[in-house]
């Protein structure tokens, strides 16, 4: 991946994270308005529960690749930190294996999620109670597929960088 493509990909990852953060803000406003409406006027906002349920999943997948890119994805680094001090190239090789396994996991998730998205579109699946509140599920399933694909590419980029460090090329 060339430097221009890499920078463009980084902007995509950061943009997805920003979209997820904005979605969190909208969700906070929705839940707050629902709570106020429920408490002050005995009039909750219909669909708040359903929108919250599907939003959490969408937000996670929008922000996953950036959490990985910035080193904020949860993992235990104790052994790796010790190994980096003693054998940096071995540590980089181990890190490359970790990133490759992460890419494989994202590929499995993508492999399982694409048919679910196709089915949601084909069958026009909805969430909620008909006559009260319904929302289509395909937008969130699309976010899941996009998030998995971008995270897969981020894992591959990081695996390649770690392999270059393990080989002593950078």
C-alpha positions as CSV (number, residue, x, y, z in Angstrom):
1,X,0.0,0.0,0.0
2,X,1.6,3.3,-1.1
3,X,1.9,6.3,1.2
4,X,-1.0,8.1,-0.4
5,X,-3.3,5.1,-0.2
6,X,-2.2,4.5,3.4
7,X,-3.0,8.1,4.4
8,X,-6.3,7.8,2.7
9,X,-7.0,4.6,4.5
10,X,-6.0,6.2,7.8
11,X,-8.5,9.0,7.1
12,X,-11.2,6.5,6.5
13,X,-10.5,4.8,9.8
14,X,-10.4,8.1,11.7
15,X,-13.6,9.2,9.9
16,X,-15.4,6.0,10.9
17,X,-14.3,6.6,14.5
18,X,-15.6,10.1,14.3
19,X,-18.9,8.9,12.9
20,X,-19.1,6.4,15.8
21,X,-18.4,9.2,18.3
22,X,-21.1,11.4,16.7
23,X,-23.5,8.5,16.9
24,X,-22.7,8.2,20.6
25,X,-23.6,11.9,21.0
26,X,-26.9,11.4,19.2
27,X,-27.7,8.4,21.3
28,X,-27.0,10.3,24.5
29,X,-29.3,13.1,23.3
30,X,-32.0,10.5,22.4
31,X,-31.8,8.7,25.7
32,X,-31.8,11.9,27.7
33,X,-34.8,13.3,25.8
34,X,-36.6,9.9,26.3
35,X,-35.9,10.0,30.1
36,X,-37.0,13.6,30.4
37,X,-40.1,13.0,28.3
38,X,-40.9,9.9,30.4
39,X,-40.3,11.7,33.7
40,X,-41.7,15.1,33.1
41,X,-44.5,14.5,30.6
42,X,-45.2,10.7,30.9
43,X,-44.5,10.6,27.2
44,X,-41.4,8.5,26.3
45,X,-39.9,8.6,22.8
46,X,-41.1,5.6,21.0
47,X,-38.3,3.4,19.6
48,X,-35.6,4.5,22.0
49,X,-34.9,1.0,23.2
50,X,-34.7,-0.5,19.7
51,X,-32.5,2.3,18.4
52,X,-30.2,1.9,21.4
53,X,-29.9,-1.8,20.9
54,X,-28.9,-1.5,17.2
55,X,-26.8,1.6,17.8
56,X,-24.4,0.0,20.3
57,X,-23.5,-2.7,17.7
58,X,-23.0,-0.1,14.9
59,X,-20.8,2.1,17.1
60,X,-18.5,-0.7,18.1
61,X,-17.9,-1.7,14.5
62,X,-17.4,1.9,13.4
63,X,-14.7,2.4,16.0
64,X,-13.0,-1.0,16.1
65,X,-10.3,-0.3,13.4
66,X,-9.3,3.0,14.9
67,X,-9.0,1.4,18.4
68,X,-6.6,-1.2,16.7
69,X,-4.7,1.5,14.8
70,X,-4.1,3.6,17.9
71,X,-3.1,0.7,20.1
72,X,-6.2,0.9,22.3
73,X,-7.6,-2.5,21.4
74,X,-7.5,-4.5,24.7
75,X,-4.7,-7.0,24.9
76,X,-2.2,-8.3,27.5
77,X,1.2,-6.9,26.6
78,X,3.3,-8.0,29.6
79,X,5.2,-10.8,27.9
80,X,5.5,-8.8,24.6
81,X,6.9,-5.8,26.5
82,X,9.6,-8.0,28.2
83,X,10.4,-9.7,24.8
84,X,10.7,-6.3,23.1
85,X,13.5,-5.4,25.5
86,X,15.4,-8.6,25.0
87,X,14.6,-9.7,21.5
88,X,12.9,-6.9,19.5
89,X,12.7,-8.9,16.2
90,X,11.2,-11.9,18.0
91,X,8.6,-9.6,19.6
92,X,7.8,-8.1,16.2
93,X,7.3,-11.6,14.8
94,X,5.0,-12.5,17.6
95,X,3.1,-9.3,17.0
96,X,2.8,-10.1,13.3
97,X,1.3,-13.4,14.3
98,X,-1.2,-11.7,16.6
99,X,-2.2,-9.3,13.8
100,X,-2.5,-12.1,11.3
101,X,-4.8,-14.0,13.7
102,X,-6.8,-10.8,14.2
103,X,-7.1,-10.5,10.4
104,X,-8.3,-14.1,10.2
105,X,-10.9,-13.5,12.9
106,X,-12.2,-10.4,11.0
107,X,-12.3,-12.5,7.8
108,X,-14.4,-15.1,9.6
109,X,-16.7,-12.4,10.9
110,X,-17.0,-10.9,7.4
111,X,-17.7,-14.3,5.9
112,X,-20.5,-14.9,8.4
113,X,-21.9,-11.3,8.2
114,X,-22.2,-10.7,4.5
115,X,-24.9,-13.4,4.1
116,X,-26.8,-11.9,7.1
117,X,-26.7,-8.5,5.4
118,X,-27.9,-10.0,2.1
119,X,-30.7,-11.7,3.9
120,X,-31.7,-8.6,5.8
121,X,-31.9,-6.7,2.5
122,X,-33.6,-9.5,0.6
123,X,-36.2,-10.2,3.3
124,X,-36.6,-6.6,4.4
125,X,-36.0,-7.4,8.1
126,X,-37.1,-4.8,10.7
127,X,-36.6,-4.4,14.4
128,X,-39.4,-3.3,16.8
129,X,-43.1,-3.8,17.1
130,X,-45.2,-3.3,14.0
131,X,-47.7,-0.5,14.5
132,X,-45.6,1.1,17.3
133,X,-42.1,1.5,16.0
134,X,-40.0,-0.3,13.4
135,X,-36.6,0.3,11.9
136,X,-34.8,-1.6,9.1
137,X,-31.8,-3.7,10.3
138,X,-29.8,-3.6,7.0
139,X,-28.2,-0.2,7.8
140,X,-26.6,-1.6,10.9
141,X,-25.7,-4.8,9.2
142,X,-24.0,-2.7,6.5
143,X,-22.0,-0.9,9.2
144,X,-21.0,-4.3,10.7
145,X,-19.8,-5.5,7.3
146,X,-17.9,-2.3,6.5
147,X,-16.4,-2.2,10.0
148,X,-15.2,-5.8,9.7
149,X,-13.7,-5.2,6.3
150,X,-11.9,-2.1,7.4
151,X,-10.6,-3.7,10.6
152,X,-9.4,-6.7,8.5
153,X,-7.4,-4.4,6.3
154,X,-6.0,-2.6,9.4
155,X,-4.9,-5.9,10.9
156,X,-3.2,-6.8,7.6
157,X,-1.4,-3.5,7.5
158,X,-0.2,-3.9,11.0
159,X,0.9,-7.5,10.4
160,X,2.9,-6.4,7.3
161,X,4.6,-3.6,9.4
162,X,5.4,-6.0,12.2
163,X,6.8,-8.5,9.6
164,X,9.0,-5.8,8.2
165,X,10.3,-5.0,11.7
166,X,10.8,-8.8,12.4
167,X,12.9,-9.0,9.2
168,X,14.9,-5.9,10.1
169,X,13.6,-4.0,7.1
170,X,12.4,-1.0,9.1
